Amino acid sequence: MNPVLDWGIHFIAELQTSAPGLVTPARFFSFLGTEEFYLIILPFLYWCVDVRLGLRVGLILTVSDSLNIFLKLIFHQPRPFWVSERVRAFGAEGSYGLPSGHAQHAMTVWGTMAAGVKGWLRWLMAALIFLIGYSRIVLAVHFPTDVLAGWLIGGSILWAFLKWESALMAWFNRFTLAQKIGLAFAASMLLLIVSIAGLIFVPPADPSQWEVTAGRALSLAPGQAAIHPRGTTGMVGVAGTFFGLVAGAILIFRRGEFDAGGPWSKRAVRFGLGMIGATILWLGLRTVFPHDASIVAQILRYLRYAVIGLWVTYAAPWVFIKLGLQNTPKVPEQLAPR
């Protein structure tokens, strides 16, 4: 092991020994950086707070996720519990460790939200960015260097997004409806290609000791692998989600922007109905579609995630409008931020 990873193992071991009470709050803050949490907060923002903010968060999250997959494959670095039994793993993570996706996505998602607020709310979001990243060190699923890299890369993505967002949306809005849909699909394919390109940099095989050490740290069923860092299913899901979100937003803005405001009683009903619909689609399509690694299964996986994205940004708001759960202001068709 190199000196940087040696230092990281020592740091985590000392942290877990001297402050065992940090594990429970670390689990909580780590959850705030999971896919499950983002599947809750993204629809909530889009349906109940501000449509454009929800869309922006969805876009930067999917782009960040694709780049994180690519960078993990390029660096193909282990997680702490893969290489040392001095630390105790409080999470089963099978992908490579550098950079930390939790830290990177926290910077992009909460940073995007922080850019639109002032005062104590901005400080609260900055604290969340720190605590989500730090929690991954406490749980021994990331080295400190993984988290620092995640924050740095996430900050770079956030800076680029805020700098060029308006210009890019102004350019995008010049196209026809069909052209916009085509561009959204092409962009999703680009994200997929970028993710898959990372496999070029992965060595033929990982050290066998990684699987052995990780397996000892986790309670696994017989025959279950402790690590699986080269899977492609996540890449396909991210690309499909991106296309569904953008295509749905294009359609809803074309018919008149959906208004996420109104009484909180209506917002609560919208969120409840929307999540019920998303859950039915998620579980239903998961039951019907195959889960193997075949090309057909991957195409259907892309379709499944695209349908979920389309539900969030178009179909659910359309249902809300039909049920009279909001007032729809008529505005010119555009996706540019206010």
N, C-alpha and C positions, 0 to 999 in steps of 0.2 A: 504494500500500500504506500502511496506517496505521502510526503510530509503534510500536505494540506488536508488530506483525508484523515491522517493520523490525528492531527490537531482537532478536526471536527468530531471524531469519535470520542476523544478525551473531553471535549467541551460538552457534548451531549450526555456522556456518562456522569460527569460531575453535576450537570444540571438535574438529571433524573434522581441522583442520589441526594443532593442537598435540598431540592424543592419538589418532593413527590406530589404535593398538593396542587401543582400546576397542571397535572394531567387532565383532571375533569374540566376546568375552564378551557384547556387547550383543545379538547374534543369539541366543545361548543364552537369556538372560533374557527376551528378547522371545518366544521360543517358549513359555515358561512361562505366557504370557498368551494363547495362541492357542486357537481352537476345538478343534484337534486334541489339544492337551494336556489340555484339560478333558474331552474325550471319553475320555481314559485315566484321569485322576485321580478323576472322579466315580464311575464304576463300581468302581474300586479301593476307594474309601472305603466305598461301599455294600455291596459283597460281602465285603470283607476286613478292614475296620477297625471301623466302627460304622454300622449302618443309618440311624439317625436323623441322624447327622452328614452322611452322604452325601446324604440327602434334603434336609436344610436347605441344604447347599451347592448342590444342584441347583435348588432353589426360588429362592434369592436370586440365583443366576447368571442364570436365565431372566428374572426380573423386572428385574434390572439391565440385561440386554441389550435388552429392549424399551424401557426408558426411555432408554437410550443412543441407540438408533436415532431415537427421537422428538426428543431434544435435538440430535442432529447435524443433523436436518432443520430444526429451528427456527433454529439459529445459522448453518447452511450456510456454514461457514468453510472455506477451502482448507487443504491440507497444504503444508508448506514447499517441497517440490520441484515443486508446481504453479505457484508464483509466482516462483521464483528459481532461476537456474542457478549461484548461488554455493555451493549445498549439493549434496552427492551423495546420491542416494536409494539406500538399501540394502534397499528393500522396495517392492513394487507394491501400493499401497493406493488403491482407487477410491472409497471413501466419503468424506464430509466429515470434517473433522478434530476439531472441537470438540464435546463433550469427548472425551478419549482413552478408548476402550473398554478398552484394556489396563490403564490406570491405574485406571479405575473398577471393572472386574471384579476386579483384583488386590486392591483394598481390600475388596470385598465377600466374595470367596471366601476369601482368606487371613486376612482379618479375622474371618470366622466361625469358622475353625479356631483362630485365635489366642485367641478368647474362651474356648475350652475347655481351654487349656493354661496352664502357668506357667513361669517361669524362662527358660532359654536358648532353648527352643522358640518362645516368644512373640517374643523378640528376633529369632530367625531369620526368622520370618514377617514381622515388621515390615521387616526388611532386604529380603526378597523383594518386598514391596509397593513399596519405594523403587526397587529395581534394575529391576523390570519397567517401571515408569513412566519412569525415567531412560533406559533402553535405547531407548525410542521417540524420544527427542530425539537421541541419538547417531546413530540410523539415518536421521534427517531425515524421518521420517514424521509427526512431530508437533512443533508449537511447544511451548516450555516452558509457555505458558499453557494449552494443551490438556491437558497432563499434570496441572497444578495443579488445573484444573477437574475432571478425572476423579477425582482423589483426594478433592476436596471433596464431589462428588456421591456417590461411592461410600461415603464416610464417613457421609453423611447417610442413605443407604439402609441401611447396616449398623446405625446407631443406631436407626432406626425398626424394623428387623427384630428386633433384640434386645429392644427395649422392649415391642413389642406381640405378639411371637410366641406367648407362652404364652396370652394372653387370646384371640387369634384362633383358636388350635387348640382351646381349651376350647369356644369357640362352635361351631366346625366339627364337633366330635365329638358334638354334640347331635342331628345329623341322621341319617336312615336311610342305608343303603348307596346306594340309588338317588338320593337327594337329594344325597349327597356327590359322586357322579359327575357329576350335573347341575351342581352348583356349580363343580366343577373345569373342566368344559367352558365354563361361563359366564365364569369367570376367564380362561381362555385366550383367549376371544373379546374380553374387555376389553383384554388385553395387545395383541392384534392391532389393535384399534380405536385404542388409544393410539398405537401405532407409525405407523399409516396417517394419523392426524390430523396428524402432523408435516408431511405433504406440503402441507397448507394454507398453511404459512408459507414454502414454498420459492418463490423468484421464478420467473418464466416461463422464464428461461434463465440459465445460469452464464456468466461471462466466457469468451469463446472462447479467450483466451490461456492459461487454465488447462489446457485440453486440449493445446495446442501445447507449453507448457513441460513439462508432465508427460510427454508423448510423447517429448520429447528426452531426458529423464532415464532412460527405461526402454527395454529391448529388447523390442519388441512385434512380433507377426506382422502382416503386411499386413492392413489393415482392422480391426485390434483397437483398441478404445477404451482410452485410458489412464485415464480416470475414468468412473465410472458411479454417481454418488452417490444416485440416486433409485430404485433397484431395490427391489422389494417381496418378493423371495423370502426374504430373511433374516427378515423380519417373520413370515412364515407358518411358517417352520421353528421359530422360537423358541416361538410359540404352541402348535404341535403337540407340541414337546418337553415343555413345561410340562404339558399335559394328560396325556400318556403317563406322565410321572413320577408325577404326583399320583394318577391312576387306578390305576396299578400298586401304589403304596404303600397306597392304601385297601384293595385286594384282599388284599395280603400281610399287612397288619395284621389283617384280618378273620379269616384262617385261623390266626393265631398268628404272632407276630413272628419274622421270619427272624433267626437269630443269625449275625453276621459274625465271631464269634470262633473259637476252636479252634486246632489245630496249624497252623503256617505251611505245612506241606506240603499240607494240605487247602485253605488259603486260596489257595495258588498254583495248584492244580488248578481251583478255582472261577474264579479270574481268567482263566486260560487258556481254559477252556471258554466262559465268558461272553463274552470278547472275540471268540472264533471265531464264536459265534452272532450277535453284534452286527455283525461284519464281513459275514457272509453276508447278513443282512437289509439292511444298508446298501447293499452292492453289488447285491444281487439286485433290490431295489425301485428303486434308481437306474437299473438297466438297463431295467426294465419300464415305469416311469412316464415320461411325457413331461416335457420340460424347458422348454417354451415359456411364454409369459406368459398363457395362457388361464385362464379360471376353473377349468376341469376340472383343468388341470395344477397350479394352486395348491391346490385341494382335495386332490389326490393327494399333493402335497408335505406338506401338513399331516398327512395320514394316515401318510405314510412316517416323519416325525419322531415322531409319536405312537406308532407301533409300536416304534420304537427305544427311546423312553422307557419304554414298557410292558415291553419285554424287560428293561431294566435293573432296574426296581423290582419286577416281579412274575414274569415268565416264567422268567428265569434263576434267581432264587432257588427257584422251584418245581422246576426241574430239579435244582438242587443238593440240595434236600430229598429228592426221589425217588431220587437216586443215593447218598444217605447221606453227603453231604459236610459235614453239620453237624447239630447237635442243635437242634431247634426247641422253645423253651420256650413253653408256652401262657400267653398273657397276655390281659387284656381288650382288646377292639377299641378302639384309639385312635391318633391321630396326634400327640398332644401330646408335647412334649419332656420328657425326664426332669428 
